């Protein structure tokens, strides 16, 4: 995910982070840990303040960490667009639109579709942005049916 402060504030991103997982859960391994990364002292202060506020709201020890952003490693192929990989018709259509792996991974449309399939976003939100996703009429029908058929987590 690329962070664009003109699109979403760091504090909004922190709210999404805290609302998208149970911060008291143990991590399976380092590669699956829940971490807030910061680039500068202002972000560090905001992250630490959000952690302190969340700790006051919940019982138990928060296991999520706040760490400086160092080197970024792209996830392995089998982790890329994981929710989307479960839906072969949509995956086929999107890989035709984005045949280069790098463009597929970096596509905002593919990322949005993956998020909807992961349960983030409502059918109403999807309706507002369907035209910008580049799907065929069949792809639109499939995605809309899948999103309408599940309880959504509000991320955006």
N, CA and C atoms as an extended XYZ file, in Angstrom:
468
Properties=species:S:1:pos:R:3:atomname:S:1:resname:S:1:resid:I:1 pbc="F F F"
N         0.857       -1.159        0.000 N   UNK     1
C         0.000        0.000        0.000 CA  UNK     1
C         0.904        1.222        0.000 C   UNK     1
N         0.598        2.188       -0.846 N   UNK     2
C         1.305        3.458       -0.835 CA  UNK     2
C         0.499        4.445       -0.008 C   UNK     2
N         1.185        5.174        0.837 N   UNK     3
C         0.544        6.183        1.669 CA  UNK     3
C         0.650        7.528        0.965 C   UNK     3
N        -0.494        8.117        0.649 N   UNK     4
C        -0.544        9.426        0.019 CA  UNK     4
C        -1.296       10.360        0.967 C   UNK     4
N        -0.587       11.270        1.664 N   UNK     5
C        -1.247       12.149        2.636 CA  UNK     5
C        -2.256       13.108        2.013 C   UNK     5
N        -2.270       13.229        0.675 N   UNK     6
C        -3.276       14.053        0.007 CA  UNK     6
C        -4.590       13.292       -0.136 C   UNK     6
N        -4.539       11.972        0.024 N   UNK     7
C        -5.721       11.132       -0.109 CA  UNK     7
C        -6.282       10.742        1.250 C   UNK     7
N        -5.399       10.432        2.178 N   UNK     8
C        -5.792        9.986        3.519 CA  UNK     8
C        -4.738       10.478        4.502 C   UNK     8
N        -5.175       10.899        5.674 N   UNK     9
C        -4.210       11.381        6.673 CA  UNK     9
C        -3.569       10.191        7.389 C   UNK     9
N        -2.431       10.443        7.989 N   UNK    10
C        -1.752        9.399        8.754 CA  UNK    10
C        -2.640        8.941        9.907 C   UNK    10
N        -3.337        9.879       10.547 N   UNK    11
C        -4.238        9.493       11.643 CA  UNK    11
C        -5.398        8.629       11.155 C   UNK    11
N        -5.923        8.908        9.964 N   UNK    12
C        -6.968        8.053        9.401 CA  UNK    12
C        -6.417        6.662        9.119 C   UNK    12
N        -5.193        6.610        8.617 N   UNK    13
C        -4.552        5.325        8.361 CA  UNK    13
C        -4.352        4.548        9.663 C   UNK    13
N        -4.006        5.254       10.726 N   UNK    14
C        -3.869        4.607       12.038 CA  UNK    14
C        -5.204        4.043       12.510 C   UNK    14
N        -6.283        4.789       12.312 N   UNK    15
C        -7.612        4.283       12.690 CA  UNK    15
C        -7.944        3.004       11.931 C   UNK    15
N        -7.643        2.982       10.638 N   UNK    16
C        -7.885        1.774        9.838 CA  UNK    16
C        -7.072        0.617       10.397 C   UNK    16
N        -5.812        0.880       10.726 N   UNK    17
C        -4.946       -0.160       11.282 CA  UNK    17
C        -5.566       -0.764       12.541 C   UNK    17
N        -5.939        0.079       13.489 N   UNK    18
C        -6.459       -0.436       14.756 CA  UNK    18
C        -7.799       -1.145       14.583 C   UNK    18
N        -8.607       -0.689       13.630 N   UNK    19
C        -9.934       -1.287       13.431 CA  UNK    19
C        -9.926       -2.511       12.536 C   UNK    19
N        -8.782       -2.862       11.976 N   UNK    20
C        -8.739       -3.987       11.037 CA  UNK    20
C        -8.125       -5.256       11.623 C   UNK    20
N        -7.790       -5.242       12.916 N   UNK    21
C        -7.227       -6.451       13.524 CA  UNK    21
C        -7.391       -6.391       15.040 C   UNK    21
N        -7.158       -7.506       15.681 N   UNK    22
C        -7.158       -7.565       17.144 CA  UNK    22
C        -5.720       -7.383       17.599 C   UNK    22
N        -5.385       -6.228       18.161 N   UNK    23
C        -3.995       -5.957       18.525 CA  UNK    23
C        -3.474       -6.785       19.695 C   UNK    23
N        -4.358       -7.569       20.316 N   UNK    24
C        -3.901       -8.425       21.417 CA  UNK    24
C        -3.520       -9.823       20.940 C   UNK    24
N        -3.839      -10.141       19.689 N   UNK    25
C        -3.489      -11.467       19.149 CA  UNK    25
C        -1.983      -11.624       19.013 C   UNK    25
N        -1.521      -12.848       19.271 N   UNK    26
C        -0.105      -13.161       19.027 CA  UNK    26
C         0.110      -13.304       17.525 C   UNK    26
N         1.262      -12.879       17.069 N   UNK    27
C         1.608      -13.023       15.659 CA  UNK    27
C         2.077      -14.435       15.396 C   UNK    27
N         1.751      -14.939       14.194 N   UNK    28
C         2.206      -16.271       13.811 CA  UNK    28
C         3.724      -16.283       13.693 C   UNK    28
N         4.240      -15.266       13.056 N   UNK    29
C         5.683      -15.144       12.867 CA  UNK    29
C         5.988      -13.692       12.543 C   UNK    29
N         7.252      -13.373       12.449 N   UNK    30
C         7.660      -11.995       12.156 CA  UNK    30
C         7.046      -11.510       10.843 C   UNK    30
N         6.938      -12.368        9.870 N   UNK    31
C         6.432      -11.935        8.572 CA  UNK    31
C         4.930      -11.615        8.612 C   UNK    31
N         4.227      -12.048        9.638 N   UNK    32
C         2.795      -11.783        9.759 CA  UNK    32
C         2.457      -10.824       10.897 C   UNK    32
N         3.437      -10.129       11.404 N   UNK    33
C         3.180       -9.264       12.551 CA  UNK    33
C         2.400       -8.005       12.152 C   UNK    33
N         1.661       -7.476       13.104 N   UNK    34
C         0.920       -6.236       12.921 CA  UNK    34
C         1.797       -5.093       13.412 C   UNK    34
N         2.194       -4.223       12.491 N   UNK    35
C         3.146       -3.169       12.804 CA  UNK    35
C         2.695       -1.849       12.192 C   UNK    35
N         2.885       -0.788       12.937 N   UNK    36
C         2.756        0.567       12.413 CA  UNK    36
C         4.174        1.034       12.108 C   UNK    36
N         4.395        1.447       10.876 N   UNK    37
C         5.690        1.998       10.508 CA  UNK    37
C         5.575        3.518       10.414 C   UNK    37
N         6.615        4.201       10.856 N   UNK    38
C         6.643        5.658       10.753 CA  UNK    38
C         7.900        6.098       10.014 C   UNK    38
N         7.777        7.238        9.300 N   UNK    39
C         8.891        7.767        8.514 CA  UNK    39
C         9.619        8.906        9.201 C   UNK    39
N         8.957        9.568       10.155 N   UNK    40
C         9.568       10.736       10.795 CA  UNK    40
C         9.057       10.858       12.229 C   UNK    40
N         9.573       11.841       12.937 N   UNK    41
C         9.217       12.005       14.357 CA  UNK    41
C         7.745       12.360       14.543 C   UNK    41
N         7.180       13.134       13.647 N   UNK    42
C         5.756       13.475       13.761 CA  UNK    42
C         4.895       12.225       13.656 C   UNK    42
N         5.182       11.378       12.675 N   UNK    43
C         4.433       10.124       12.535 CA  UNK    43
C         4.664        9.223       13.740 C   UNK    43
N         5.866        9.214       14.275 N   UNK    44
C         6.145        8.395       15.459 CA  UNK    44
C         5.279        8.862       16.631 C   UNK    44
N         5.201       10.176       16.842 N   UNK    45
C         4.369       10.706       17.934 CA  UNK    45
C         2.900       10.332       17.721 C   UNK    45
N         2.422       10.464       16.483 N   UNK    46
C         1.034       10.117       16.188 CA  UNK    46
C         0.778        8.627       16.421 C   UNK    46
N         1.710        7.791       15.990 N   UNK    47
C         1.561        6.345       16.154 CA  UNK    47
C         1.556        5.964       17.632 C   UNK    47
N         2.473        6.544       18.398 N   UNK    48
C         2.543        6.231       19.829 CA  UNK    48
C         1.296        6.727       20.562 C   UNK    48
N         0.777        7.893       20.166 N   UNK    49
C        -0.446        8.417       20.781 CA  UNK    49
C        -1.631        7.510       20.451 C   UNK    49
N        -1.679        7.009       19.218 N   UNK    50
C        -2.787        6.118       18.844 CA  UNK    50
C        -2.693        4.798       19.606 C   UNK    50
N        -1.479        4.303       19.799 N   UNK    51
C        -1.276        3.074       20.574 CA  UNK    51
C        -1.742        3.282       22.015 C   UNK    51
N        -1.360        4.401       22.622 N   UNK    52
C        -1.758        4.684       24.011 CA  UNK    52
C        -3.285        4.815       24.120 C   UNK    52
N        -3.897        5.473       23.152 N   UNK    53
C        -5.355        5.630       23.167 CA  UNK    53
C        -6.045        4.278       23.021 C   UNK    53
N        -5.526        3.430       22.143 N   UNK    54
C        -6.122        2.108       21.937 CA  UNK    54
C        -5.969        1.260       23.191 C   UNK    54
N        -4.821        1.367       23.861 N   UNK    55
C        -4.589        0.579       25.074 CA  UNK    55
C        -5.614        0.912       26.143 C   UNK    55
N        -6.018        2.179       26.210 N   UNK    56
C        -7.036        2.593       27.185 CA  UNK    56
C        -8.413        2.016       26.855 C   UNK    56
N        -8.622        1.681       25.586 N   UNK    57
C        -9.937        1.213       25.131 CA  UNK    57
C       -10.132       -0.290       25.284 C   UNK    57
N        -9.046       -1.051       25.379 N   UNK    58
C        -9.184       -2.504       25.353 CA  UNK    58
C        -8.544       -3.136       26.576 C   UNK    58
N        -8.961       -4.362       26.815 N   UNK    59
C        -8.338       -5.161       27.872 CA  UNK    59
C        -7.242       -5.986       27.232 C   UNK    59
N        -6.226       -6.276       27.964 N   UNK    60
C        -5.152       -7.110       27.452 CA  UNK    60
C        -3.992       -6.304       26.921 C   UNK    60
N        -2.916       -7.005       26.718 N   UNK    61
C        -1.682       -6.387       26.231 CA  UNK    61
C        -1.721       -6.233       24.712 C   UNK    61
N        -1.408       -5.045       24.244 N   UNK    62
C        -1.311       -4.821       22.807 CA  UNK    62
C         0.009       -5.395       22.320 C   UNK    62
N        -0.073       -6.253       21.327 N   UNK    63
C         1.119       -6.884       20.763 CA  UNK    63
C         1.571       -6.208       19.459 C   UNK    63
N         0.722       -5.377       18.894 N   UNK    64
C         1.106       -4.623       17.700 CA  UNK    64
C         2.246       -3.682       18.084 C   UNK    64
N         3.149       -3.484       17.147 N   UNK    65
C         4.332       -2.672       17.430 CA  UNK    65
C         4.341       -1.393       16.619 C   UNK    65
N         5.163       -0.441       17.063 N   UNK    66
C         5.432        0.796       16.333 CA  UNK    66
C         6.931        0.799       16.061 C   UNK    66
N         7.284        0.814       14.763 N   UNK    67
C         8.693        0.705       14.363 CA  UNK    67
C         9.027        1.707       13.266 C   UNK    67
N        10.299        2.110       13.196 N   UNK    68
C        10.694        2.997       12.088 CA  UNK    68
C        10.648        2.253       10.756 C   UNK    68
N        10.265        2.979        9.715 N   UNK    69
C        10.257        2.410        8.374 CA  UNK    69
C        11.693        2.326        7.896 C   UNK    69
N        12.095        1.136        7.562 N   UNK    70
C        13.456        0.921        7.064 CA  UNK    70
C        13.343        0.463        5.620 C   UNK    70
N        13.774       -0.721        5.366 N   UNK    71
C        13.713       -1.263        4.019 CA  UNK    71
C        12.394       -2.002        3.826 C   UNK    71
N        11.813       -1.834        2.649 N   UNK    72
C        10.551       -2.477        2.329 CA  UNK    72
C        10.811       -3.677        1.439 C   UNK    72
N        10.160       -4.785        1.755 N   UNK    73
C        10.249       -5.997        0.946 CA  UNK    73
C         8.860       -6.338        0.436 C   UNK    73
N         8.725       -6.475       -0.861 N   UNK    74
C         7.462       -6.878       -1.446 CA  UNK    74
C         7.147       -8.309       -1.021 C   UNK    74
N         5.893       -8.559       -0.715 N   UNK    75
C         5.471       -9.911       -0.309 CA  UNK    75
C         5.673      -10.896       -1.456 C   UNK    75
N         5.803      -12.157       -1.096 N   UNK    76
C         5.950      -13.212       -2.093 CA  UNK    76
C         4.722      -13.245       -2.995 C   UNK    76
N         4.888      -13.794       -4.193 N   UNK    77
C         3.799      -13.830       -5.178 CA  UNK    77
C         2.525      -14.439       -4.609 C   UNK    77
N         2.652      -15.513       -3.837 N   UNK    78
C         1.448      -16.190       -3.350 CA  UNK    78
C         0.674      -15.358       -2.328 C   UNK    78
N         1.276      -14.272       -1.831 N   UNK    79
C         0.567      -13.366       -0.923 CA  UNK    79
C        -0.052      -12.182       -1.662 C   UNK    79
N         0.358      -11.922       -2.891 N   UNK    80
C        -0.132      -10.767       -3.622 CA  UNK    80
C        -1.605      -10.926       -3.963 C   UNK    80
N        -2.389       -9.934       -3.577 N   UNK    81
C        -3.823       -9.908       -3.888 CA  UNK    81
C        -4.482      -11.227       -3.493 C   UNK    81
N        -4.235      -11.615       -2.257 N   UNK    82
C        -4.637      -12.928       -1.756 CA  UNK    82
C        -6.138      -13.182       -1.897 C   UNK    82
N        -6.961      -12.209       -1.509 N   UNK    83
C        -8.420      -12.431       -1.600 CA  UNK    83
C        -8.844      -12.624       -3.041 C   UNK    83
N        -8.288      -11.832       -3.935 N   UNK    84
C        -8.614      -11.928       -5.350 CA  UNK    84
C        -8.231      -13.288       -5.934 C   UNK    84
N        -7.144      -13.865       -5.454 N   UNK    85
C        -6.691      -15.158       -5.977 CA  UNK    85
C        -7.718      -16.269       -5.775 C   UNK    85
N        -8.645      -16.071       -4.875 N   UNK    86
C        -9.667      -17.094       -4.606 CA  UNK    86
C       -10.775      -17.087       -5.658 C   UNK    86
N       -10.795      -16.063       -6.514 N   UNK    87
C       -11.863      -15.895       -7.501 CA  UNK    87
C       -11.245      -15.899       -8.900 C   UNK    87
N       -11.170      -17.078       -9.474 N   UNK    88
C       -10.418      -17.299      -10.713 CA  UNK    88
C       -10.940      -16.505      -11.909 C   UNK    88
N       -12.258      -16.343      -12.034 N   UNK    89
C       -12.797      -15.584      -13.164 CA  UNK    89
C       -12.334      -14.126      -13.110 C   UNK    89
N       -12.416      -13.530      -11.933 N   UNK    90
C       -11.967      -12.145      -11.793 CA  UNK    90
C       -10.448      -12.045      -11.953 C   UNK    90
N        -9.741      -13.011      -11.419 N   UNK    91
C        -8.278      -13.012      -11.533 CA  UNK    91
C        -7.861      -13.088      -13.001 C   UNK    91
N        -8.506      -13.965      -13.763 N   UNK    92
C        -8.200      -14.096      -15.197 CA  UNK    92
C        -8.450      -12.782      -15.929 C   UNK    92
N        -9.594      -12.180      -15.635 N   UNK    93
C        -9.934      -10.922      -16.304 CA  UNK    93
C        -8.916       -9.827      -15.984 C   UNK    93
N        -8.541       -9.711      -14.731 N   UNK    94
C        -7.610       -8.653      -14.336 CA  UNK    94
C        -6.189       -8.902      -14.833 C   UNK    94
N        -5.784      -10.166      -14.947 N   UNK    95
C        -4.444      -10.424      -15.485 CA  UNK    95
C        -4.414      -10.193      -17.002 C   UNK    95
N        -5.564      -10.245      -17.643 N   UNK    96
C        -5.616       -9.855      -19.064 CA  UNK    96
C        -5.458       -8.336      -19.192 C   UNK    96
N        -6.083       -7.611      -18.277 N   UNK    97
C        -5.984       -6.146      -18.295 CA  UNK    97
C        -4.570       -5.705      -17.903 C   UNK    97
N        -3.978       -6.386      -16.930 N   UNK    98
C        -2.646       -6.056      -16.419 CA  UNK    98
C        -1.746       -7.273      -16.580 C   UNK    98
N        -1.263       -7.553      -17.797 N   UNK    99
C        -0.471       -8.771      -18.015 CA  UNK    99
C         0.915       -8.726      -17.351 C   UNK    99
N         1.445       -7.530      -17.132 N   UNK   100
C         2.743       -7.429      -16.450 CA  UNK   100
C         2.522       -7.503      -14.946 C   UNK   100
N         3.245       -8.398      -14.290 N   UNK   101
C         3.058       -8.615      -12.857 CA  UNK   101
C         3.201       -7.331      -12.048 C   UNK   101
N         4.192       -6.529      -12.369 N   UNK   102
C         4.427       -5.281      -11.630 CA  UNK   102
C         3.220       -4.353      -11.742 C   UNK   102
N         2.671       -4.207      -12.942 N   UNK   103
C         1.504       -3.336      -13.138 CA  UNK   103
C         0.265       -3.906      -12.450 C   UNK   103
N         0.144       -5.225      -12.446 N   UNK   104
C        -0.962       -5.885      -11.752 CA  UNK   104
C        -0.876       -5.589      -10.252 C   UNK   104
N         0.286       -5.802       -9.677 N   UNK   105
C         0.471       -5.595       -8.243 CA  UNK   105
C         0.263       -4.139       -7.857 C   UNK   105
N         0.704       -3.212       -8.714 N   UNK   106
C         0.630       -1.793       -8.395 CA  UNK   106
C        -0.710       -1.149       -8.759 C   UNK   106
N        -1.579       -1.877       -9.442 N   UNK   107
C        -2.845       -1.309       -9.888 CA  UNK   107
C        -3.754       -0.952       -8.715 C   UNK   107
N        -4.205        0.283       -8.706 N   UNK   108
C        -5.162        0.714       -7.685 CA  UNK   108
C        -6.484       -0.037       -7.845 C   UNK   108
N        -6.915       -0.235       -9.087 N   UNK   109
C        -8.177       -0.950       -9.325 CA  UNK   109
C        -8.099       -2.380       -8.784 C   UNK   109
N        -7.009       -3.071       -9.057 N   UNK   110
C        -6.849       -4.445       -8.573 CA  UNK   110
C        -6.828       -4.455       -7.047 C   UNK   110
N        -6.145       -3.493       -6.461 N   UNK   111
C        -6.078       -3.408       -4.995 CA  UNK   111
C        -7.462       -3.161       -4.406 C   UNK   111
N        -8.241       -2.273       -5.027 N   UNK   112
C        -9.592       -1.998       -4.531 CA  UNK   112
C       -10.464       -3.253       -4.626 C   UNK   112
N       -10.387       -3.944       -5.746 N   UNK   113
C       -11.172       -5.171       -5.933 CA  UNK   113
C       -10.769       -6.210       -4.894 C   UNK   113
N        -9.475       -6.367       -4.660 N   UNK   114
C        -8.984       -7.299       -3.649 CA  UNK   114
C        -9.533       -6.940       -2.271 C   UNK   114
N        -9.584       -5.650       -1.961 N   UNK   115
C       -10.119       -5.209       -0.668 CA  UNK   115
C       -11.599       -5.539       -0.533 C   UNK   115
N       -12.361       -5.270       -1.578 N   UNK   116
C       -13.794       -5.615       -1.535 CA  UNK   116
C       -13.972       -7.113       -1.322 C   UNK   116
N       -13.178       -7.916       -2.032 N   UNK   117
C       -13.292       -9.372       -1.890 CA  UNK   117
C       -12.851       -9.840       -0.506 C   UNK   117
N       -11.997       -9.070        0.143 N   UNK   118
C       -11.576       -9.375        1.509 CA  UNK   118
C       -12.594       -8.935        2.548 C   UNK   118
N       -13.677       -8.320        2.095 N   UNK   119
C       -14.737       -7.928        3.023 CA  UNK   119
C       -14.680       -6.473        3.446 C   UNK   119
N       -13.861       -5.669        2.788 N   UNK   120
C       -13.728       -4.264        3.160 CA  UNK   120
C       -14.463       -3.395        2.157 C   UNK   120
N       -15.519       -2.767        2.606 N   UNK   121
C       -16.313       -1.906        1.754 CA  UNK   121
C       -17.695       -2.474        1.536 C   UNK   121
N       -18.628       -1.574        1.344 N   UNK   122
C       -20.031       -1.957        1.196 CA  UNK   122
C       -20.426       -2.013       -0.278 C   UNK   122
N       -21.552       -2.661       -0.562 N   UNK   123
C       -22.061       -2.644       -1.942 CA  UNK   123
C       -22.301       -1.213       -2.442 C   UNK   123
N       -22.723       -0.325       -1.547 N   UNK   124
C       -22.954        1.067       -1.937 CA  UNK   124
C       -21.648        1.749       -2.336 C   UNK   124
N       -20.589        1.498       -1.595 N   UNK   125
C       -19.278        2.058       -1.955 CA  UNK   125
C       -18.824        1.497       -3.298 C   UNK   125
N       -19.013        0.200       -3.489 N   UNK   126
C       -18.635       -0.429       -4.755 CA  UNK   126
C       -19.402        0.192       -5.916 C   UNK   126
N       -20.702        0.405       -5.745 N   UNK   127
C       -21.513        1.008       -6.810 CA  UNK   127
C       -20.957        2.360       -7.239 C   UNK   127
N       -20.460        3.135       -6.273 N   UNK   128
C       -19.937        4.466       -6.588 CA  UNK   128
C       -18.650        4.419       -7.398 C   UNK   128
N       -17.914        3.318       -7.329 N   UNK   129
C       -16.634        3.288       -8.047 CA  UNK   129
C       -16.514        2.195       -9.099 C   UNK   129
N       -17.581        1.463       -9.346 N   UNK   130
C       -17.536        0.367      -10.316 CA  UNK   130
C       -17.032        0.794      -11.693 C   UNK   130
N       -17.473        1.943      -12.178 N   UNK   131
C       -17.083        2.387      -13.515 CA  UNK   131
C       -15.578        2.594      -13.645 C   UNK   131
N       -14.904        2.901      -12.557 N   UNK   132
C       -13.470        3.165      -12.609 CA  UNK   132
C       -12.591        1.942      -12.430 C   UNK   132
N       -13.181        0.770      -12.275 N   UNK   133
C       -12.387       -0.436      -12.023 CA  UNK   133
C       -11.984       -1.176      -13.294 C   UNK   133
N       -12.607       -0.856      -14.409 N   UNK   134
C       -12.204       -1.432      -15.693 CA  UNK   134
C       -12.684       -2.849      -15.964 C   UNK   134
N       -13.657       -3.313      -15.215 N   UNK   135
C       -14.156       -4.675      -15.396 CA  UNK   135
C       -15.169       -4.770      -16.538 C   UNK   135
N       -15.249       -5.941      -17.127 N   UNK   136
C       -16.270       -6.237      -18.128 CA  UNK   136
C       -17.628       -6.315      -17.426 C   UNK   136
N       -18.717       -6.319      -18.196 N   UNK   137
C       -20.041       -6.494      -17.561 CA  UNK   137
C       -20.118       -7.779      -16.725 C   UNK   137
N       -19.516       -8.869      -17.204 N   UNK   138
C       -19.502      -10.114      -16.412 CA  UNK   138
C       -18.710       -9.931      -15.129 C   UNK   138
N       -17.571       -9.268      -15.224 N   UNK   139
C       -16.750       -9.014      -14.044 CA  UNK   139
C       -17.475       -8.153      -13.026 C   UNK   139
N       -18.170       -7.133      -13.501 N   UNK   140
C       -18.965       -6.268      -12.626 CA  UNK   140
C       -20.038       -7.087      -11.921 C   UNK   140
N       -20.739       -7.931      -12.666 N   UNK   141
C       -21.813       -8.767      -12.092 CA  UNK   141
C       -21.256       -9.688      -11.010 C   UNK   141
N       -20.134      -10.349      -11.309 N   UNK   142
C       -19.521      -11.281      -10.345 CA  UNK   142
C       -19.100      -10.544       -9.083 C   UNK   142
N       -18.383       -9.441       -9.267 N   UNK   143
C       -17.891       -8.692       -8.105 CA  UNK   143
C       -19.052       -8.155       -7.279 C   UNK   143
N       -20.040       -7.600       -7.933 N   UNK   144
C       -21.186       -7.042       -7.196 CA  UNK   144
C       -21.910       -8.134       -6.413 C   UNK   144
N       -22.094       -9.301       -7.014 N   UNK   145
C       -22.757      -10.415       -6.325 CA  UNK   145
C       -21.948      -10.849       -5.098 C   UNK   145
N       -20.631      -10.940       -5.245 N   UNK   146
C       -19.781      -11.359       -4.132 CA  UNK   146
C       -19.803      -10.341       -2.996 C   UNK   146
N       -19.711       -9.070       -3.338 N   UNK   147
C       -19.679       -8.026       -2.312 CA  UNK   147
C       -21.041       -7.884       -1.645 C   UNK   147
N       -22.108       -8.011       -2.407 N   UNK   148
C       -23.460       -7.892       -1.838 CA  UNK   148
C       -23.795       -9.056       -0.918 C   UNK   148
N       -23.129      -10.182       -1.110 N   UNK   149
C       -23.441      -11.376       -0.340 CA  UNK   149
C       -22.686      -11.536        0.955 C   UNK   149
N       -21.935      -10.530        1.360 N   UNK   150
C       -21.171      -10.676        2.602 CA  UNK   150
C       -21.255       -9.435        3.459 C   UNK   150
N       -21.007       -9.649        4.737 N   UNK   151
C       -20.935       -8.536        5.694 CA  UNK   151
C       -19.623       -7.805        5.450 C   UNK   151
N       -19.665       -6.499        5.353 N   UNK   152
C       -18.441       -5.759        5.060 CA  UNK   152
C       -17.887       -5.072        6.298 C   UNK   152
N       -16.559       -4.901        6.279 N   UNK   153
C       -15.847       -4.130        7.293 CA  UNK   153
C       -15.631       -2.764        6.659 C   UNK   153
N       -15.936       -1.711        7.354 N   UNK   154
C       -15.797       -0.390        6.729 CA  UNK   154
C       -14.377        0.117        6.888 C   UNK   154
N       -13.682        0.166        5.759 N   UNK   155
C       -12.302        0.655        5.738 CA  UNK   155
C       -12.214        2.001        5.131 C   UNK   155
N       -13.022        2.248        4.116 N   UNK   156
C       -12.865        3.474        3.339 CA  UNK   156
C       -14.204        4.110        3.064 C   UNK   156
